[in-house]
Amino acid sequence: MQIDASSDRPSDPESDPAPAPTPMVDSRSLLGDGRELKIRHDGEIYRLRVTRNGKLILNK
């Protein structure tokens, strides 16, 4: 049994709603054949790029 921090009473884990699964996309579906893409988020532009070592870097 767990304690619900908001009310300090036990909560039943079986009746608690399960968290929604985090969506996943393959980086190739975003980048295609390219190595860089720009993403607009809340009016700001971010740059997602693939490094020479195949890692992803997100810069503002």
PDB file of N, CA, C and O in Angstrom:
ATOM      1  N   MET A   1       0.850  -1.175   0.000  1.00  0.00           N
ATOM      2  CA  MET A   1       0.000   0.000   0.000  1.00  0.00           C
ATOM      3  C   MET A   1       0.893   1.233   0.000  1.00  0.00           C
ATOM      4  O   MET A   1       1.905   1.263   0.700  1.00  0.00           O
ATOM      5  N   GLN A   2       0.529   2.259  -0.782  1.00  0.00           N
ATOM      6  CA  GLN A   2       1.297   3.493  -0.868  1.00  0.00           C
ATOM      7  C   GLN A   2       0.540   4.615  -0.178  1.00  0.00           C
ATOM      8  O   GLN A   2      -0.683   4.573  -0.043  1.00  0.00           O
ATOM      9  N   ILE A   3       1.289   5.613   0.253  1.00  0.00           N
ATOM     10  CA  ILE A   3       0.678   6.791   0.864  1.00  0.00           C
ATOM     11  C   ILE A   3       0.554   7.864  -0.204  1.00  0.00           C
ATOM     12  O   ILE A   3       1.526   8.181  -0.890  1.00  0.00           O
ATOM     13  N   ASP A   4      -0.633   8.417  -0.345  1.00  0.00           N
ATOM     14  CA  ASP A   4      -0.866   9.501  -1.291  1.00  0.00           C
ATOM     15  C   ASP A   4      -0.365  10.781  -0.639  1.00  0.00           C
ATOM     16  O   ASP A   4      -0.932  11.228   0.359  1.00  0.00           O
ATOM     17  N   ALA A   5       0.689  11.379  -1.187  1.00  0.00           N
ATOM     18  CA  ALA A   5       1.326  12.553  -0.583  1.00  0.00           C
ATOM     19  C   ALA A   5       0.378  13.739  -0.518  1.00  0.00           C
ATOM     20  O   ALA A   5       0.523  14.584   0.367  1.00  0.00           O
ATOM     21  N   SER A   6      -0.584  13.830  -1.424  1.00  0.00           N
ATOM     22  CA  SER A   6      -1.476  14.984  -1.423  1.00  0.00           C
ATOM     23  C   SER A   6      -2.506  14.916  -0.304  1.00  0.00           C
ATOM     24  O   SER A   6      -3.043  15.948   0.098  1.00  0.00           O
ATOM     25  N   SER A   7      -2.793  13.723   0.205  1.00  0.00           N
ATOM     26  CA  SER A   7      -3.808  13.620   1.248  1.00  0.00           C
ATOM     27  C   SER A   7      -3.344  12.833   2.459  1.00  0.00           C
ATOM     28  O   SER A   7      -4.094  12.696   3.426  1.00  0.00           O
ATOM     29  N   ASP A   8      -2.117  12.309   2.428  1.00  0.00           N
ATOM     30  CA  ASP A   8      -1.569  11.518   3.531  1.00  0.00           C
ATOM     31  C   ASP A   8      -2.442  10.320   3.891  1.00  0.00           C
ATOM     32  O   ASP A   8      -2.497   9.917   5.052  1.00  0.00           O
ATOM     33  N   ARG A   9      -3.111   9.762   2.916  1.00  0.00           N
ATOM     34  CA  ARG A   9      -3.890   8.554   3.159  1.00  0.00           C
ATOM     35  C   ARG A   9      -3.441   7.481   2.182  1.00  0.00           C
ATOM     36  O   ARG A   9      -2.928   7.795   1.108  1.00  0.00           O
ATOM     37  N   PRO A  10      -3.625   6.245   2.538  1.00  0.00           N
ATOM     38  CA  PRO A  10      -3.195   5.162   1.643  1.00  0.00           C
ATOM     39  C   PRO A  10      -3.934   5.217   0.312  1.00  0.00           C
ATOM     40  O   PRO A  10      -5.123   5.534   0.258  1.00  0.00           O
ATOM     41  N   SER A  11      -3.220   4.908  -0.744  1.00  0.00           N
ATOM     42  CA  SER A  11      -3.861   4.809  -2.056  1.00  0.00           C
ATOM     43  C   SER A  11      -3.696   3.383  -2.552  1.00  0.00           C
ATOM     44  O   SER A  11      -2.742   2.691  -2.199  1.00  0.00           O
ATOM     45  N   ASP A  12      -4.619   2.967  -3.357  1.00  0.00           N
ATOM     46  CA  ASP A  12      -4.605   1.614  -3.897  1.00  0.00           C
ATOM     47  C   ASP A  12      -3.926   1.647  -5.263  1.00  0.00           C
ATOM     48  O   ASP A  12      -4.491   2.209  -6.201  1.00  0.00           O
ATOM     49  N   PRO A  13      -2.713   1.057  -5.413  1.00  0.00           N
ATOM     50  CA  PRO A  13      -2.001   1.104  -6.691  1.00  0.00           C
ATOM     51  C   PRO A  13      -2.786   0.491  -7.839  1.00  0.00           C
ATOM     52  O   PRO A  13      -2.593   0.878  -8.991  1.00  0.00           O
ATOM     53  N   GLU A  14      -3.675  -0.466  -7.545  1.00  0.00           N
ATOM     54  CA  GLU A  14      -4.456  -1.098  -8.605  1.00  0.00           C
ATOM     55  C   GLU A  14      -5.525  -0.173  -9.156  1.00  0.00           C
ATOM     56  O   GLU A  14      -5.934  -0.337 -10.305  1.00  0.00           O
ATOM     57  N   SER A  15      -5.998   0.803  -8.369  1.00  0.00           N
ATOM     58  CA  SER A  15      -7.030   1.715  -8.847  1.00  0.00           C
ATOM     59  C   SER A  15      -6.434   3.013  -9.387  1.00  0.00           C
ATOM     60  O   SER A  15      -7.146   3.791 -10.022  1.00  0.00           O
ATOM     61  N   ASP A  16      -5.134   3.266  -9.150  1.00  0.00           N
ATOM     62  CA  ASP A  16      -4.489   4.462  -9.686  1.00  0.00           C
ATOM     63  C   ASP A  16      -4.358   4.316 -11.197  1.00  0.00           C
ATOM     64  O   ASP A  16      -3.979   3.251 -11.685  1.00  0.00           O
ATOM     65  N   PRO A  17      -4.671   5.385 -11.948  1.00  0.00           N
ATOM     66  CA  PRO A  17      -4.537   5.272 -13.406  1.00  0.00           C
ATOM     67  C   PRO A  17      -3.070   5.117 -13.803  1.00  0.00           C
ATOM     68  O   PRO A  17      -2.188   5.748 -13.220  1.00  0.00           O
ATOM     69  N   ALA A  18      -2.824   4.279 -14.791  1.00  0.00           N
ATOM     70  CA  ALA A  18      -1.455   4.064 -15.275  1.00  0.00           C
ATOM     71  C   ALA A  18      -1.020   5.293 -16.065  1.00  0.00           C
ATOM     72  O   ALA A  18      -1.821   5.885 -16.788  1.00  0.00           O
ATOM     73  N   PRO A  19       0.256   5.677 -15.927  1.00  0.00           N
ATOM     74  CA  PRO A  19       0.730   6.824 -16.709  1.00  0.00           C
ATOM     75  C   PRO A  19       0.717   6.483 -18.202  1.00  0.00           C
ATOM     76  O   PRO A  19       0.950   5.341 -18.598  1.00  0.00           O
ATOM     77  N   ALA A  20       0.443   7.489 -19.007  1.00  0.00           N
ATOM     78  CA  ALA A  20       0.426   7.274 -20.460  1.00  0.00           C
ATOM     79  C   ALA A  20       1.839   6.975 -20.937  1.00  0.00           C
ATOM     80  O   ALA A  20       2.791   7.584 -20.449  1.00  0.00           O
ATOM     81  N   PRO A  21       1.997   6.056 -21.876  1.00  0.00           N
ATOM     82  CA  PRO A  21       3.334   5.751 -22.381  1.00  0.00           C
ATOM     83  C   PRO A  21       3.909   6.952 -23.132  1.00  0.00           C
ATOM     84  O   PRO A  21       3.183   7.694 -23.794  1.00  0.00           O
ATOM     85  N   THR A  22       5.214   7.125 -23.017  1.00  0.00           N
ATOM     86  CA  THR A  22       5.891   8.215 -23.706  1.00  0.00           C
ATOM     87  C   THR A  22       5.983   7.882 -25.190  1.00  0.00           C
ATOM     88  O   THR A  22       6.453   6.805 -25.556  1.00  0.00           O
ATOM     89  N   PRO A  23       5.534   8.810 -26.056  1.00  0.00           N
ATOM     90  CA  PRO A  23       5.637   8.540 -27.495  1.00  0.00           C
ATOM     91  C   PRO A  23       7.098   8.397 -27.919  1.00  0.00           C
ATOM     92  O   PRO A  23       7.980   9.024 -27.333  1.00  0.00           O
ATOM     93  N   MET A  24       7.354   7.569 -28.940  1.00  0.00           N
ATOM     94  CA  MET A  24       8.710   7.382 -29.444  1.00  0.00           C
ATOM     95  C   MET A  24       8.688   7.489 -30.959  1.00  0.00           C
ATOM     96  O   MET A  24       7.796   6.952 -31.616  1.00  0.00           O
ATOM     97  N   VAL A  25       9.682   8.187 -31.514  1.00  0.00           N
ATOM     98  CA  VAL A  25       9.851   8.257 -32.963  1.00  0.00           C
ATOM     99  C   VAL A  25      11.294   7.908 -33.288  1.00  0.00           C
ATOM    100  O   VAL A  25      12.200   8.168 -32.496  1.00  0.00           O
ATOM    101  N   ASP A  26      11.498   7.325 -34.444  1.00  0.00           N
ATOM    102  CA  ASP A  26      12.846   7.019 -34.902  1.00  0.00           C
ATOM    103  C   ASP A  26      13.455   8.309 -35.442  1.00  0.00           C
ATOM    104  O   ASP A  26      12.790   9.047 -36.168  1.00  0.00           O
ATOM    105  N   SER A  27      14.702   8.586 -35.099  1.00  0.00           N
ATOM    106  CA  SER A  27      15.345   9.825 -35.541  1.00  0.00           C
ATOM    107  C   SER A  27      15.371   9.931 -37.060  1.00  0.00           C
ATOM    108  O   SER A  27      15.315  11.035 -37.603  1.00  0.00           O
ATOM    109  N   ARG A  28      15.454   8.807 -37.747  1.00  0.00           N
ATOM    110  CA  ARG A  28      15.467   8.835 -39.219  1.00  0.00           C
ATOM    111  C   ARG A  28      14.148   9.344 -39.789  1.00  0.00           C
ATOM    112  O   ARG A  28      14.120   9.922 -40.876  1.00  0.00           O
ATOM    113  N   SER A  29      13.051   9.128 -39.056  1.00  0.00           N
ATOM    114  CA  SER A  29      11.771   9.636 -39.550  1.00  0.00           C
ATOM    115  C   SER A  29      11.721  11.160 -39.452  1.00  0.00           C
ATOM    116  O   SER A  29      10.979  11.800 -40.196  1.00  0.00           O
ATOM    117  N   LEU A  30      12.497  11.744 -38.548  1.00  0.00           N
ATOM    118  CA  LEU A  30      12.579  13.198 -38.438  1.00  0.00           C
ATOM    119  C   LEU A  30      13.616  13.784 -39.385  1.00  0.00           C
ATOM    120  O   LEU A  30      13.357  14.775 -40.068  1.00  0.00           O
ATOM    121  N   LEU A  31      14.791  13.166 -39.422  1.00  0.00           N
ATOM    122  CA  LEU A  31      15.917  13.711 -40.177  1.00  0.00           C
ATOM    123  C   LEU A  31      15.959  13.264 -41.631  1.00  0.00           C
ATOM    124  O   LEU A  31      16.559  13.943 -42.464  1.00  0.00           O
ATOM    125  N   GLY A  32      15.339  12.149 -41.947  1.00  0.00           N
ATOM    126  CA  GLY A  32      15.432  11.605 -43.298  1.00  0.00           C
ATOM    127  C   GLY A  32      16.887  11.305 -43.626  1.00  0.00           C
ATOM    128  O   GLY A  32      17.594  10.691 -42.828  1.00  0.00           O
ATOM    129  N   ASP A  33      17.331  11.739 -44.798  1.00  0.00           N
ATOM    130  CA  ASP A  33      18.726  11.543 -45.197  1.00  0.00           C
ATOM    131  C   ASP A  33      19.623  12.664 -44.691  1.00  0.00           C
ATOM    132  O   ASP A  33      20.842  12.600 -44.848  1.00  0.00           O
ATOM    133  N   GLY A  34      19.028  13.700 -44.079  1.00  0.00           N
ATOM    134  CA  GLY A  34      19.805  14.848 -43.607  1.00  0.00           C
ATOM    135  C   GLY A  34      20.476  14.583 -42.276  1.00  0.00           C
ATOM    136  O   GLY A  34      20.254  13.552 -41.641  1.00  0.00           O
ATOM    137  N   ARG A  35      21.296  15.525 -41.868  1.00  0.00           N
ATOM    138  CA  ARG A  35      22.001  15.421 -40.591  1.00  0.00           C
ATOM    139  C   ARG A  35      21.590  16.541 -39.641  1.00  0.00           C
ATOM    140  O   ARG A  35      22.131  16.653 -38.540  1.00  0.00           O
ATOM    141  N   GLU A  36      20.638  17.367 -40.063  1.00  0.00           N
ATOM    142  CA  GLU A  36      20.231  18.497 -39.241  1.00  0.00           C
ATOM    143  C   GLU A  36      18.779  18.851 -39.541  1.00  0.00           C
ATOM    144  O   GLU A  36      18.302  18.695 -40.665  1.00  0.00           O
ATOM    145  N   LEU A  37      18.086  19.334 -38.503  1.00  0.00           N
ATOM    146  CA  LEU A  37      16.721  19.799 -38.689  1.00  0.00           C
ATOM    147  C   LEU A  37      16.437  20.882 -37.673  1.00  0.00           C
ATOM    148  O   LEU A  37      17.003  20.884 -36.580  1.00  0.00           O
ATOM    149  N   LYS A  38      15.562  21.800 -38.034  1.00  0.00           N
ATOM    150  CA  LYS A  38      15.171  22.882 -37.128  1.00  0.00           C
ATOM    151  C   LYS A  38      13.788  22.571 -36.582  1.00  0.00           C
ATOM    152  O   LYS A  38      12.902  22.105 -37.299  1.00  0.00           O
ATOM    153  N   ILE A  39      13.628  22.844 -35.281  1.00  0.00           N
ATOM    154  CA  ILE A  39      12.373  22.583 -34.582  1.00  0.00           C
ATOM    155  C   ILE A  39      11.903  23.889 -33.957  1.00  0.00           C
ATOM    156  O   ILE A  39      12.658  24.541 -33.235  1.00  0.00           O
ATOM    157  N   ARG A  40      10.658  24.273 -34.232  1.00  0.00           N
ATOM    158  CA  ARG A  40      10.095  25.464 -33.596  1.00  0.00           C
ATOM    159  C   ARG A  40       9.316  25.002 -32.370  1.00  0.00           C
ATOM    160  O   ARG A  40       8.459  24.123 -32.469  1.00  0.00           O
ATOM    161  N   HIS A  41       9.617  25.598 -31.207  1.00  0.00           N
ATOM    162  CA  HIS A  41       8.946  25.252 -29.952  1.00  0.00           C
ATOM    163  C   HIS A  41       8.691  26.536 -29.185  1.00  0.00           C
ATOM    164  O   HIS A  41       9.632  27.249 -28.836  1.00  0.00           O
ATOM    165  N   ASP A  42       7.427  26.838 -28.920  1.00  0.00           N
ATOM    166  CA  ASP A  42       7.036  28.060 -28.200  1.00  0.00           C
ATOM    167  C   ASP A  42       7.677  29.307 -28.797  1.00  0.00           C
ATOM    168  O   ASP A  42       8.137  30.185 -28.067  1.00  0.00           O
ATOM    169  N   GLY A  43       7.705  29.383 -30.123  1.00  0.00           N
ATOM    170  CA  GLY A  43       8.237  30.564 -30.793  1.00  0.00           C
ATOM    171  C   GLY A  43       9.751  30.610 -30.896  1.00  0.00           C
ATOM    172  O   GLY A  43      10.297  31.540 -31.491  1.00  0.00           O
ATOM    173  N   GLU A  44      10.438  29.635 -30.336  1.00  0.00           N
ATOM    174  CA  GLU A  44      11.903  29.566 -30.399  1.00  0.00           C
ATOM    175  C   GLU A  44      12.303  28.509 -31.421  1.00  0.00           C
ATOM    176  O   GLU A  44      11.589  27.526 -31.622  1.00  0.00           O
ATOM    177  N   ILE A  45      13.450  28.715 -32.065  1.00  0.00           N
ATOM    178  CA  ILE A  45      13.967  27.759 -33.040  1.00  0.00           C
ATOM    179  C   ILE A  45      15.113  26.978 -32.406  1.00  0.00           C
ATOM    180  O   ILE A  45      16.047  27.564 -31.858  1.00  0.00           O
ATOM    181  N   TYR A  46      15.034  25.664 -32.485  1.00  0.00           N
ATOM    182  CA  TYR A  46      16.076  24.766 -31.983  1.00  0.00           C
ATOM    183  C   TYR A  46      16.648  23.994 -33.163  1.00  0.00           C
ATOM    184  O   TYR A  46      15.963  23.771 -34.161  1.00  0.00           O
ATOM    185  N   ARG A  47      17.898  23.593 -33.042  1.00  0.00           N
ATOM    186  CA  ARG A  47      18.566  22.835 -34.099  1.00  0.00           C
ATOM    187  C   ARG A  47      18.927  21.456 -33.561  1.00  0.00           C
ATOM    188  O   ARG A  47      19.650  21.343 -32.571  1.00  0.00           O
ATOM    189  N   LEU A  48      18.432  20.421 -34.202  1.00  0.00           N
ATOM    190  CA  LEU A  48      18.761  19.041 -33.863  1.00  0.00           C
ATOM    191  C   LEU A  48      19.714  18.545 -34.934  1.00  0.00           C
ATOM    192  O   LEU A  48      19.392  18.582 -36.122  1.00  0.00           O
ATOM    193  N   ARG A  49      20.888  18.080 -34.519  1.00  0.00           N
ATOM    194  CA  ARG A  49      21.846  17.611 -35.517  1.00  0.00           C
ATOM    195  C   ARG A  49      22.511  16.324 -35.069  1.00  0.00           C
ATOM    196  O   ARG A  49      22.577  16.009 -33.881  1.00  0.00           O
ATOM    197  N   VAL A  50      23.003  15.590 -36.057  1.00  0.00           N
ATOM    198  CA  VAL A  50      23.726  14.348 -35.823  1.00  0.00           C
ATOM    199  C   VAL A  50      25.214  14.672 -35.896  1.00  0.00           C
ATOM    200  O   VAL A  50      25.673  15.280 -36.863  1.00  0.00           O
ATOM    201  N   THR A  51      25.969  14.267 -34.872  1.00  0.00           N
ATOM    202  CA  THR A  51      27.411  14.516 -34.853  1.00  0.00           C
ATOM    203  C   THR A  51      28.138  13.502 -35.731  1.00  0.00           C
ATOM    204  O   THR A  51      27.538  12.556 -36.240  1.00  0.00           O
ATOM    205  N   ARG A  52      29.435  13.719 -35.895  1.00  0.00           N
ATOM    206  CA  ARG A  52      30.261  12.765 -36.649  1.00  0.00           C
ATOM    207  C   ARG A  52      30.250  11.386 -36.006  1.00  0.00           C
ATOM    208  O   ARG A  52      30.419  10.374 -36.687  1.00  0.00           O
ATOM    209  N   ASN A  53      30.051  11.350 -34.687  1.00  0.00           N
ATOM    210  CA  ASN A  53      30.022  10.071 -33.964  1.00  0.00           C
ATOM    211  C   ASN A  53      28.628   9.440 -33.926  1.00  0.00           C
ATOM    212  O   ASN A  53      28.433   8.405 -33.289  1.00  0.00           O
ATOM    213  N   GLY A  54      27.664  10.058 -34.603  1.00  0.00           N
ATOM    214  CA  GLY A  54      26.324   9.487 -34.650  1.00  0.00           C
ATOM    215  C   GLY A  54      25.445   9.830 -33.465  1.00  0.00           C
ATOM    216  O   GLY A  54      24.377   9.241 -33.303  1.00  0.00           O
ATOM    217  N   LYS A  55      25.870  10.772 -32.628  1.00  0.00           N
ATOM    218  CA  LYS A  55      25.067  11.193 -31.474  1.00  0.00           C
ATOM    219  C   LYS A  55      24.168  12.355 -31.884  1.00  0.00           C
ATOM    220  O   LYS A  55      24.437  13.037 -32.873  1.00  0.00           O
ATOM    221  N   LEU A  56      23.102  12.576 -31.122  1.00  0.00           N
ATOM    222  CA  LEU A  56      22.203  13.697 -31.379  1.00  0.00           C
ATOM    223  C   LEU A  56      22.505  14.838 -30.424  1.00  0.00           C
ATOM    224  O   LEU A  56      22.753  14.622 -29.238  1.00  0.00           O
ATOM    225  N   ILE A  57      22.481  16.064 -30.959  1.00  0.00           N
ATOM    226  CA  ILE A  57      22.669  17.257 -30.138  1.00  0.00           C
ATOM    227  C   ILE A  57      21.538  18.224 -30.467  1.00  0.00           C
ATOM    228  O   ILE A  57      21.237  18.462 -31.636  1.00  0.00           O
ATOM    229  N   LEU A  58      20.910  18.783 -29.423  1.00  0.00           N
ATOM    230  CA  LEU A  58      19.860  19.779 -29.590  1.00  0.00           C
ATOM    231  C   LEU A  58      20.385  21.095 -29.045  1.00  0.00           C
ATOM    232  O   LEU A  58      20.748  21.188 -27.872  1.00  0.00           O
ATOM    233  N   ASN A  59      20.427  22.126 -29.906  1.00  0.00           N
ATOM    234  CA  ASN A  59      20.902  23.451 -29.513  1.00  0.00           C
ATOM    235  C   ASN A  59      19.804  24.472 -29.748  1.00  0.00           C
ATOM    236  O   ASN A  59      18.965  24.317 -30.635  1.00  0.00           O
ATOM    237  N   LYS A  60      19.827  25.516 -28.938  1.00  0.00           N
ATOM    238  CA  LYS A  60      18.901  26.630 -29.118  1.00  0.00           C
ATOM    239  C   LYS A  60      19.533  27.639 -30.031  1.00  0.00           C
ATOM    240  O   LYS A  60      18.929  28.670 -30.326  1.00  0.00           O
TER     241      LYS A  60
END
